Amino acid sequence: MVLSGMVDTDSISGTTLIERDPAAKRSAAAERMRLHRERRSKGLRCLMIELRETEIVALIRKGLLKFEMRNDLNAVRGALYDFFDRTLDATS
């Protein structure tokens, strides 16, 4: 069997098989469902929320977010997660 990139040629039969990435076969809807199920199995839910500027300022005041990071969505998300961890006792 000779492998060359994405093509696999069987040296005995001469049959050529094209290997495909399993994720490439999924439709967008199937991928969303796969991610949904994966999150649910971890006890997570995906929500889209809107934050007021005053809520972002509150995260800064609490020391959870640096002022210069207030426009960085990942930093705001992390600060919000930290706020939830401190405020909600998820261990009980």
Contact map, one row per residue, 1 for C-alpha under 8 A:
11100001111100000000000000000000000000000000000000000000000000000000000000000000000000000000
11110001111000000000000000000000000000000000000000000000000000000000000000000000000000000000
11111111100000000000000000000000000000000000000000000000000000000000000000000000000000000000
01111111000000000000000000000000000000000000000000000000000000000000000000000000000000000000
00111111000000000000000000000000000000000000000000000000000000000000000000000000000000000000
00111111000000000111000000000000000000000000000000000000000000000000000000000000000000000000
00111111100000011110000000000000000000000000000000000000000000000000000000000000000000000000
11111111110000011110000000000000000000000000000000000000000000000000000000000000000000000000
11100011111001111000000000000000000000000000000000000000000000000000000000000000000000000000
11000001111111110000000000000000000000000000000000000000000000000000000000000000000000000000
11000000111111100000000000000000000000000000000000000000000000000000000000000000000000000000
10000000011111000000000000000000000000000000000000000000000000000000000000000000000000000000
00000000011111100000000000000000000000000000000000000000000000000000000000000000000000000000
00000000111111110000000000000000000000000000000000000000000000000000000000000000000000000000
00000000111011111000000000000000000000000000000000000000000000000000000000000000000000000000
00000011110001111100000000000000000000000000000000000000000000000000000000000000000000000000
00000011100000111110000000000000000000000000000000000000000000000000000000000000000000000000
00000111000000011111000000000000000000000000000000000000000000000000000000000000000000000000
00000111000000001111100000000000000000000000000000000000000000000000000000000000000000000000
00000100000000000111110110000000000000000000000000000000000000000000000000000000000000000000
00000000000000000011111110000000000000000000000000000000000000000000000000000000000000000000
00000000000000000001111111000000000000000000000000000000000000000000000000000000000000000000
00000000000000000000111111000010000000000000000000000000000000000000000000000000000000000000
00000000000000000001111111100000000000000000000000000000000000000000000000000000000000000000
00000000000000000001111111100000000000000000000000000000000000000000000000000000000000000000
00000000000000000000011111111110000000000000000000000000000000000000000000000000000000000000
00000000000000000000000111111110000000000000000000000000000000000000000000000000000000000000
00000000000000000000000001111111000000000000000000000000000000000000000000000000000000000000
00000000000000000000000001111111100000000000000000000000000000000000000000000000000000000000
00000000000000000000000001111111110000000000000000000000000000000000000000000000000000000000
00000000000000000000001001111111111000000000000000000000000000000000000000000000000000000000
00000000000000000000000000011111111100000000000000000000000000000000000000000000000000000000
00000000000000000000000000001111111110000000000000000000000000000000000000000000000000000000
00000000000000000000000000000111111111000000000000000000000000000000000000000000000000000000
00000000000000000000000000000011111111100000000000000000000000000000000000000000000000000000
00000000000000000000000000000001111111110000110000000000000000000000000000000000000000000000
00000000000000000000000000000000111111111000000000000000000000000000000000000000000000000000
00000000000000000000000000000000011111111100000000000000000000000000000000000000000000000000
00000000000000000000000000000000001111111111110000000000000000000000000000000000000000000000
00000000000000000000000000000000000111111111100000000000000000000000000000000000000000000000
00000000000000000000000000000000000011111111000000000000000000000000000000000000000000000000
00000000000000000000000000000000000001111111000000000000000000000000000000000000000000000000
00000000000000000000000000000000000000111111100000000000000000000000000000000000000000000000
00000000000000000000000000000000000000111111110000000000000000000000000000000000000000000000
00000000000000000000000000000000000100110011111000000000000000000000000000000000000000000000
00000000000000000000000000000000000100100001111100000000000000000000000000000000000000000000
00000000000000000000000000000000000000000000111110000000000000000000000000000000000000000000
00000000000000000000000000000000000000000000011111000000000000000000000000000000000000000000
00000000000000000000000000000000000000000000001111100000000000000000000000000000000000000000
00000000000000000000000000000000000000000000000111110000000000000000000000000000000000000000
00000000000000000000000000000000000000000000000011111011000000000000000000000000000000000000
00000000000000000000000000000000000000000000000001111111000000000000000000000000000000000000
00000000000000000000000000000000000000000000000000111111100000000000000000000000000000000000
00000000000000000000000000000000000000000000000000011111110000000000000000000000000000000000
00000000000000000000000000000000000000000000000000111111111000000000000000000000000000000000
00000000000000000000000000000000000000000000000000111111111100000000010000010000000000000000
00000000000000000000000000000000000000000000000000001111111110000000000000000000000000000000
00000000000000000000000000000000000000000000000000000111111111000000000000000000000000000000
00000000000000000000000000000000000000000000000000000011111111111000000000000011001000000000
00000000000000000000000000000000000000000000000000000001111111111110010000000000000000000000
00000000000000000000000000000000000000000000000000000000111111111000000000000000000000000000
00000000000000000000000000000000000000000000000000000000011111111000000000000000000000000000
00000000000000000000000000000000000000000000000000000000001111111100000000000000000000000000
00000000000000000000000000000000000000000000000000000000001111111100000000000011011000000000
00000000000000000000000000000000000000000000000000000000001111111110110000110010000000000000
00000000000000000000000000000000000000000000000000000000000100111111110000000000000000000000
00000000000000000000000000000000000000000000000000000000000100001111110000000000000000000000
00000000000000000000000000000000000000000000000000000000000000000111111000000000000000000000
00000000000000000000000000000000000000000000000000000000000000001111111100110000000000000000
00000000000000000000000000000000000000000000000000000001000100001111111110110000000000000000
00000000000000000000000000000000000000000000000000000000000000000001111110010000000000000000
00000000000000000000000000000000000000000000000000000000000000000000111111110000000000000000
00000000000000000000000000000000000000000000000000000000000000000000011111111000000000000000
00000000000000000000000000000000000000000000000000000000000000000000000111111100000000000000
00000000000000000000000000000000000000000000000000000000000000001000110111111110000000000000
00000000000000000000000000000000000000000000000000000001000000001000111111111111000000000000
00000000000000000000000000000000000000000000000000000000000000000000000011111111100000000000
00000000000000000000000000000000000000000000000000000000000000000000000001111111110000000000
00000000000000000000000000000000000000000000000000000000001000011000000000111111111000000000
00000000000000000000000000000000000000000000000000000000001000010000000000011111111100000000
00000000000000000000000000000000000000000000000000000000000000000000000000001111111110000000
00000000000000000000000000000000000000000000000000000000000000010000000000000111111111000000
00000000000000000000000000000000000000000000000000000000001000010000000000000011111111100000
00000000000000000000000000000000000000000000000000000000000000000000000000000001111111110000
00000000000000000000000000000000000000000000000000000000000000000000000000000000111111111100
00000000000000000000000000000000000000000000000000000000000000000000000000000000011111111000
00000000000000000000000000000000000000000000000000000000000000000000000000000000001111111000
00000000000000000000000000000000000000000000000000000000000000000000000000000000000111111100
00000000000000000000000000000000000000000000000000000000000000000000000000000000000011111111
00000000000000000000000000000000000000000000000000000000000000000000000000000000000010011111
00000000000000000000000000000000000000000000000000000000000000000000000000000000000000001111
00000000000000000000000000000000000000000000000000000000000000000000000000000000000000001111
